[in-house]
Amino acid sequence: MTKKNIVLSVLMLCIALFTIGCLVSGTFVITESFEFTTQTGFYPEAINLVDNEDWDEHRENLDKVDVVGFELWITNNETAEWKFWANLDDYNAACTTLACANASATKFLIFDTLTIPAATSPNSVKLVSYAESFKYIHNLDKIKQMVFDGSFNYFGYATGGTGGNGGKVDSVRIIITVNASDT
């Protein structure tokens, strides 16, 4: 058989298997982004992945969540450093206050104290890359289960920022890699 015939045969076999409903699987990435002005305080975000087009398209065929990471871009114009940490909790769109988050018995730490250095120049930017995020993440199995369920609350906490033009979390991007299959 020639190389061309082998390629065509394999292609035809794949098409035939797909057509009769054999297992089709793949990996895809979902991202959710949000931003906020920083100051000492509390930053809640109710996240429902059903609103995400990629999640909605594949949610019935999800096998598992492989990896969860984040990217964080921060602009600090203050002379003081900031510290951030965060929890996840069961989804409750109405839980938007610190009192509600503190009262929750189901919240858990997802990343521990991340220190943002004081500004060295105006609009000093700090980036936590996706790869770097893994050294801050805690309770990965619990995170994966929350993500697999499709909705959760994010509770961010900060100390050190004064607000105003002092700084801003320009973007928090949660990056989720999942496997899905269809029969």
Phi, psi and omega in degrees: 000140178279165180300321180296317180295323179296314179298315179296321179295315178296316178300314180296321178297316179298317179297317180296316179296319179296317182296322181272002171094024175289171184302128174236126182224164179188172178243138175221163184243135177245137175234143173232133182233148172205168183214162176197156174279137186264144169195169176302124181166201189234136183228097180269151175209117175274122184245121178240106184291347177301332178285348180275126185302315180295316179298311183300321181294327187247355191301328180288344184247014182292133175262313180194160173265122182276307188218142172230127177217185178211162169236143184222124176245127183228134172254123180240119176253009184263158179275354179254151175281160175244156173231135180235148169207165186210155175235158166246158180208168175304148183295128175204097184300337181276349182275088185239008182243157177297322179299318179296314180297316180295329181283344184291132177268355185251356180291154178212153182292130175248328167214140185273181190309119175252120182264129177255117184298156175301153181296138175257348176199165177302142180056042177292127187250138174240133177239130168255112183285164177306312180297319180292332184300332184294338178281349178257341187285137176235157175056046185302321180296320177294320178300312181301320180293317178300317180294317179301322178292335171100350179208147183193163174257139174254128176239110177260146181229145179219146170229147174108330181280148179253355179085199181063226179270011184294324181181169183205138167277102186293326180195133166246121179241117176270127184244121186239126176249124182232158172252140178222150176218161181221144176244000000 
